[in-house]
Amino acid sequence: MDTSTHKFGTKNYLIVASMLFGLFFGAGNLIFPLHLGQLAGGHWVPAALGFLVTAVVLPLLAVLAIAMTHAEGVYDVGKPLGAWFALTFMVLIHATIGPLFGTPRTATVPFTVGVAPMLSKNMQHVGLLVFSALFFLAAFLFSYKESKITAAIGKVLNPLFLTLLAIVFFVGFLHPMGNAMTAAATADYQHASFMNGFLQGYNTMDALAGLAFGVTVVTAVRGFGLKKDSQIASVTAKSGVLATSLIGVVYLALIVLGAMSLSKFKLSADGGVAFNQVVTHYLGAAGHAFLAVLITITCLTTAIGLIAAFAQDFHKHFSRVSYKQWLAFMSFASFATANFGLDTIIQWSTPMLMFLYPFSMVLIVLSVTGRLFNYDRVVYAFAIGFTTLPALMDMVVSFPPVVSASAFGKAVADFQSAYLPFASMGLGWLVPAVVGLAFGLAVHFVRAHSQARNAAGLSEE
């Protein structure tokens, strides 16, 4: 172990872990697990296990992928396939979790849940305009100085959020609304609760965010004076384990809380409504204001991380535009997209998630296990190549009806169901990816064996 990382100190590890928690834990992380608990009811245990795979294990593996490959961002994770692929992948990831879908959602969720119920219908659009403008102005100011991001999130905003959330859990479990194990489950969760929970984890976008936040985390760790790649990797990995472990505990508590709420409330339209009902049940009229503050803080921490990561990565690869200029662009673009409304953002984000998640999962696995095959490009090429077409199909069939219900969309869906195992679960890419990985590894080891034999023959001569 590096002596410098040994001396890094528990306090500093906690600060970095707190920052990581704040970066990850945003809008979807609060509302999706609560709604999952309502959907799964008494089947919440297998649903929670599936959710934890994509919402905790994958983000942790993404952080470990950054750490183990000494990468500084999502670009480096895709680099074994060449600069053009890496750059394209980076742009798609940042566009999806950035100005197109993820970052705008950090403003629309707190508005929809906390502010909109207090406004009349004719004031909704104006209210969203004003709220999102103030929200992204705050995010811009907090992330303006890169060196201050760790302090803003790790030392102030995230501890405040955790304190407020702990109050909700304390009251909720001290006076439970009902028995989570006996709550009714929806039809989808009576027989396929694990897989539905697994797919619900996509909505958090955290596996994608884990790759994108790499540059922000590395910059933050360097801010503590660490220089060596091995030191930065060690601190990043340990802090990632701490952060994602705590996130997993919070998810479980939210899922159970959601399942218990069915004893008092009907299945809600979304997690935002469910959270509002739970908090109002326990805290009365003050509960709504409490919820508005709670959800705004957690969404703000994620917004800060997302726009900072976007600006850092884009400045690194398109350096003619400064970090602060990219920051301003990202903030304004997110503000503009936010004003299309939460429902529209979620509706159109799902297809991109269904397309990008398979690539992300395959690249994360390849990055974590890459030392076994020396990060051979041929292994990457086979695995990603076999994943591409099924991922495109998953994207087509998950589009809104204007695409998925068209003749083309139906033809793609029919092909999937006929030839791709697990397509009905949204995992049509899985078997092709495994087959591609197997082919790639076979080619790698056959070539390695051949090269070893040739080298041995030359030495004998």
N, C-alpha and C positions, 0 to 999 in steps of 0.2 A: 504493500500500500504506500502511496506517496505520502511523505510526512506532512506536506502542505494540506492535503485533503484530510489527514488525520486531525490536523489542527484547525480545520475549517470551523468546527464548533457546532454543537447541537442547535444553538440559536440561529445560526446562519442557514443550516439545513431546513429548519422550520420556516424561515422567511422565504426561501426559494420554493419549498413545498407549498406554502400558503399562496405564493404568487401563481404557481402552477394550478392549484385548485381554483383560484379566482379566474384564471384564463379559461380553464375548461368549463367551469360551472356557470352556465348562463341561462338564457331563456328556456330552451328545451329541456335542460337538465332538471329544472324545477317542476315543469308541468307534465312532461311525458311520463315519468315514472308514477306520478300520482294517478294519472288517467289509466296507466297500465294496471294499477292495482284495482281500479273500478272495473275494468274490462275483464280481468282474470278472476276476480272474486276469490273463492276458496281454492282456486288453482294458481294462486299467486306464487307459490314456491317454484314450480318449473318455469313459469313465465319470468320470474325474477332471475333465475339462473341463465335463461337465454338472453335476457336484457343485459346482464352483467358481462356476458361474453363480448358483445359489440360495443357496450357503453363504458366498460372498465378495462377488460383484458386487452382489447385492441388498442385503445389509447395508451395503455401502459407499454405495450409492445412498440407502438409508434415512438414513444419517448426513448425506449431502449434501443430502437433502430437508429435514432439520431445519435445516441450515446456510443453505441458499439461501433458504428462506422465513422465516428468523429465528424459527422456531418454538421453543417451549420444551417441547414434548412431543407425544405422539401426538394429543392433542385438537386442536392447531392444524393438524395435517396434514389432518384431516377437516373443519375448520371451513368451508371454502368451500361445503360442502353444508348448512350450517346447524348451529345449536348442538345440536339433538337428535341428529342423525346423529353429530356429533363426539363427543358424550358417550357415546352407545351404543357406538360403535366403540372408544373409549378403554376402557370397562368390559370389553368382550369381549376386547380384546387383553390387558389386564392380568389378567383372570380366567384366560385360556388359558396365558400364559407365567408366571402367578403361582400362586395357591393351588390351582387345579384340576389343572394338569398340569406346567408347566415348573419351578417352584420345588420342589415335592415331589420331582421327579426328581433334583434336585441332591443330595438326601440318600439316595435309594434306590439310585442308581448306585454311589456309593462303598461303601455298605453291602453291596450284592449282590456287587460285584467284590472288595472288600478285606476285609470283615469276615465275611460269611456263611460263606465256605468254612472259617473257623476255628471255627465253632460247630456243635454237634450239631443235628439237625433239630428237636428239641423246644424248642430255645432260639432259633430263628429269629425268632419273633414278638416275644419279649421283647427280643432283641438289637436288632431294628429300632426298637422303641419307645424304648429307652435311647439308641441312637445318634442317631436323628432328633431327640430332645429336646435332646441336647447340641449337635448340629449347628446347629439353628435358634436355640438360645440364643446360640451364638457369633456367628451371622450377625446376630442382633438387637443384640448388644453392639457389634459392629464398625460397624454402620450407625446407632447411636443418635445420634451427633453427625454431622450432614451434612457439616460442614467437615473431618471426619477420614477420609471415605471415600476421597478421592484418595490420601492418604498410606498408608492401610491396604492398598489394592489396588495402586496404581501404584508405590509405593516398596518394599513388603515382600512381600506374598503372590505377586503375579505374577512378579517377578524370581526368587523362590524356585522357583516352579513351572517357569519356563523353564529354570532351571539343571538341575533334576532331569530334565526332558524331554530336554534336550540330551545328558545322559549316556546315555539310552536310544538316541537316534539315533546317537550316536558309536559305541557298541558294536555296534548293529544294522547299520550300514553298513560298519563296519570288518571285521566278520565276518558277511557276508550268509548267510542260511539257504538261499538259492537264487536262481534267475533269475526276476525278476518277469515278464518278457516271455514266458516259456514256461509259466507256470502255467496250469492248466485253469480255464476260466470256466464259471459256471453257465449253464443254458439261457437265462435271461432276458437275460444280458449278452453272449451270443454274437452277437445281431443288433440289440439295442436298448440298448447300453451307455450311450450318451449320455443318453437319456431316463430310463433307470433311475437313473443318477447324479444327474440333474436333480431327480427326485422324492425321492431320498434326502436331498438338501440341505434339503428341507422340515423334516426331523426335527431339525435343529439349532435351529429356531425363531428364527434370528438376524435374518431380515428383520423379523419382528414385534418382536424385542427391540431392533433398531436404532431403531425408532420410539419404543418405550417408554423407552429409555435416554436419549432426548433431554433430558429434564428433569434427569437426574442429571449429564449431561455439561455442560450449560449452567451448572448450579449450581457444578460443579467449576471450570470455566473462570473464572467470575466470582470464585471464591475466590482467583485470582491477581491480582485487582485490575482486570480488564478490565470496562468498563461498556457501551461502544457495541455495538449489535447487529452491526455490520459487523466489529468486532474479534473478537467471540465466534464469529461465523460462520466467519471465516478460520481461527482456531485449531482449531475443531471439524472443519472440512473437511480441513485438513492432517494433523491427528492421526488422523483417520479413515482417510486413505490409508495412513499409516504402519502403523496397527494391522491393518487388513484385509490389507495386503500380507504382513505377517509371518504372519498366520493362514493365508493361502493357501499359503505355503511349508511351514508345519507340516502342513497337510492333505495336500499332495503327499507329504511324507515318510511320513506315517502310511499313506496308500494304498499306496505302494510297499512299505512294511514288511509290510502285510497280505498283499499279493500274494506276496512272498517267503516268508512263513511257511507257505504251502501245501506247500512242499518238505519241511517237518518235521511239519506238523499237518494234520488233516482240517478241512474247513470247519466253523467253530464255529457255535453257535446264535446268538451275538451278539458284538458287539465287545468287551464286557467280558471274556468268556471268552477271546477271541483275545489281548487285551492281557495278560491274566494268563499265558497260555501263552508269549508272546514274552518277557516280563520274566523269568519263571521259567527259561526256556531259557538266557538269558544270565547271570542273576545267582543262579541256584540258589534255595535256601530263603529267602535274604534278599530275593529278588526280590519275593516276595509282600508283605512288609512295606513294601518300597520303593514298590510299586504302590499300596498302600493310602494311604500318605502323599501320593503324587503326585496321585492322583485326588481325594482329599479336599480338597486345597488348591485345585485348579482349580474344583471344584464349589462350594467355599465362596466364592470370589471372585464367581462368577456369582450365587449366592444373595444375597450382600450387595447387589449391584447391582439384582437383581429386587425384593427387598423394599423397598429404598430408593426405587426409581422408583415402585413402587406407592404407597407412603406419601406421596411428594412430589406425585404427580399427584392422588391422591384428597384430600389435604389442601387442595390448590389449588382443587378444584371442590366439595368438601364440607367447608368450612372449620370447621364446628362441631366436628368431630373433629380433634384435633391430629395433627401428623406422628408423634409418638411413640405415640399411641394406634392410628393406622393401622398403624404398624410392628409393634406388639404383636399386632394382629388378624391381619395378614398372616403373621407368624411362626407363630402358633398354628394358623391355618387350613392352612398348608403342612405343619406337623407332623402334623396330623390326616389330611390326604390321603395323605401319604407312607406311612402305616401300612396302606394298602390294597395296597401292594406295587408293584414296578416293572412287572411284566407287565400288571397292570390299568391302570396309569397310561398306558403306551404304547398299549394297545389302544383306550382311549377318547379319547386325545388326537388320534389320526390324523384322525377326522372333523372336529374343530374346526379343525385345521390346513388340511385340504382346503377348508374353508369360508372361513377368514380370509385365507389366502395370496393368493387371487386379488384380493380387495379391497385388500390391502396392496400388492401389486405394481402394481395400477392406480393407486392413490393416490401411490405413490412416483414412478412415471413422470410423473404429472400435476404433482406438486410440483416435480420437477426441470426439467420443460419448461414450467411454468406461465407464465413470462414471455412466451412466444410467443403466448399467447392471453389475457394479462392475468388469469389465474386465473379466467376466466369460469365462473360457476356452472353454466351450461347445458352446458358441455363435461364438467364433473364429473358432472352429473346423467345425461347420456346414457351415458357410459362405465361408471359404477357401476350404473346401471339395467339395462343389457344384461348386466352381469356377475352380477347377483344370482341369477337363477333357475338358471343353470348351476352356480354355486358351491354352491347348496343341493342340487342333484342330486349333485354330487361328494361332498358330505358324507353324503348318504343311502347311496350305494353303498359308502362306505368304513367304515360302521358295522360293528360285530361282526355275525355271522350272525343274531342275534335280530332285527335290523332289515333288513340288506342282503339276507338270504335269504328275507324275507317276500314276500308277493304284491306289496305296495306297492314294496318295494325292487327286485324283479325287473322290475316295470313301468317304474320310473325308469331302470334300467340298459338296458332294451330301447329306450326312447325316446332315451336318450343315443347309443347305438350307431347308431341309425337316422338321427338328425338333427344330431348335434353332432360335427364333425370333431375328431380327437385325444382323444375321450372315453376310449378304451381306455388312453390314456397318462396319464389323470388331468388332462388339459388341455382338457376340454370347454368351459371358460369362455373360452379364448383368442380364438377367432374372434368370438364375440359381443362381447367387450370391444373388439376392434379395430373392429368394425362400429359399435358405440356411440360410440367415440372419433371415428370418421370422421364420423358424423352430427353429433355435438356440434361438431366443428371447422367443418363445413359451415355449420351454423346460426350459429355465432359470426362467421365471416368474411362471410357474406351480410348479417347484421345490421350488421356494422361497415362494409361497403361501402355499404349503404343509408343509414346514419347520415352517412357521409362525403358522399354525394351530396346528402342533404338540407341538410347544413351548407353545401355549396358553393352550392346553390340560394339559400339565405337570404342568403349573402354577396353574390351577384350582384344580388339585389333591393335 
